[in-house]
Amino acid sequence: MNEKKLGDILREKRESLNLTVEELAGITKLKKSVILALENGDYGELQESVYIRGFFKIYASAIGLDYKELYPKLEKELRAIGKIPEEEEKPGRKSVIFIVIIAIIIAVPVLYYIISSSSPGVKEPESNVEITQPVTEPVAQPPVKEPEPAAKEPEPNIEETTTEEFVTPVKKEVAVEIKGLGYSWVRVIVDDEKVFEGFINSGDLYSWKGEKNIVIRAGNAGAVNVVLNGKDIGVLGKSGEVVEREFIPE
């Protein structure tokens, strides 16, 4: 039985979410050509392996796949077409270079200390010059004449006025806070104005307030937890689902 290719896994998951290539490109900000290259396994059309790994992580996370679990399959396919250089497959060479660099970093300050400690120190000359401050005699100040009190003006008669109390109507608003439980693309619209579009990760916190409504759309609903008006209402949906929800003032 033939092993399923990574590109087929990506395509099948995207189609199961009813996402077109154009829609996914808008969510992930990846070019359509990159998405198609990943789905077709045309890694030769892409850049170096480090960029391919980055593109794959963005794609897989946006549709709710565990990119870490699929990394070995990606590495296997990249190695098969020679996209992984020999330096990455020979960690021993990197280790030797790393040890040499560390040895140089340690040796330089030691040599500097030995050389500096063997040189005679230079003492700064002591200064025998005394600095005296000029003495100034106090100058007699002329007596200050106190001003005469001004004549008190008669207080005006103030008629009592009645004020009407105005009750300011309480403005209703909706407050939403989201917390990242994983990696997901998110778009937020507050009162018909887009205020956020991008990726959030585990631990990220964002909050908004609106007078009319707040609309949140997520590419991985299970990775976005929502707090509505101070009350935790849980995640937007299931992991891997593309969900859009509107929140209005109560």
URQUIKA-V253042 format. One record per pair of residues at least 12 apart in sequence whose ideal C-beta (glycine too) atoms are under 8 Angstrom apart, sorted by the first residue. I is the first residue (numbers start at 1). GAP is how many residues later the second one is. Records with the same first field share a line. If there is no record, write none. Layout:
BEGIN
I=GAP / GAP
END
This chain:
BEGIN
5=36 / 72
6=32 / 35 / 50 / 64 / 67 / 68 / 71
7=31 / 32 / 33 / 34
8=31
9=56 / 61
10=28 / 29 / 49 / 50 / 53 / 55
11=28
13=50 / 51 / 52 / 227
14=25 / 49
17=46 / 47 / 223 / 224 / 225
18=224
19=44 / 223
21=14 / 15
24=35 / 38 / 39
27=35 / 158 / 192
28=30 / 31 / 34 / 157 / 191
29=29
30=25 / 28 / 29
33=12
34=12 / 21
35=24
38=14 / 17 / 18 / 21
41=36
43=34 / 35 / 38 / 40
44=37 / 39
48=35
49=29 / 34 / 35 / 36 / 39
52=22 / 26 / 31
53=18 / 21
56=14 / 18
58=141
61=121 / 122 / 123 / 138 / 159
62=122 / 123 / 157 / 158
63=156 / 157 / 177
64=155 / 156 / 158 / 159 / 175 / 176 / 177
65=175
171=40
172=39 / 77 / 78
173=36 / 37 / 38 / 76
174=35 / 36 / 37 / 39 / 40 / 54 / 55 / 73 / 74 / 75 / 76
175=32 / 33 / 34 / 53 / 54 / 55
176=31 / 32 / 33 / 34 / 38 / 40 / 50 / 51 / 52 / 71
177=28 / 29 / 30 / 31 / 49 / 50
178=22 / 27 / 28 / 29 / 38 / 46 / 47 / 48 / 49
179=24 / 25 / 26 / 45 / 46 / 48
180=20 / 21 / 22 / 23 / 24 / 25 / 43 / 44 / 45
181=21 / 41 / 42 / 43 / 44 / 54
182=19 / 20 / 38 / 40 / 41 / 57
183=16 / 17 / 18 / 19 / 37 / 40
184=15 / 16 / 34 / 35 / 36 / 37 / 39 / 40
185=13 / 14 / 33 / 34 / 35
186=12 / 13 / 14 / 30 / 31 / 32 / 33 / 38
187=29 / 30 / 31
188=18 / 20 / 26 / 27 / 28 / 29
189=25 / 26
190=18 / 19 / 20 / 23 / 24
191=19 / 20 / 21 / 22 / 23
192=20
195=13
196=12
200=23 / 24
202=21
210=37 / 39
211=38
212=36 / 37
213=33 / 34 / 35
214=32 / 33
215=29 / 30 / 31 / 32
216=20 / 28 / 29 / 31
217=25 / 26 / 27
218=18 / 19 / 24 / 25 / 26
219=23
220=19 / 20 / 21
221=14 / 15 / 16 / 17 / 18 / 19 / 20 / 21 / 22
222=13 / 14 / 15 / 16 / 17 / 18 / 19
223=12 / 16
224=12
226=19
228=19
229=21
END
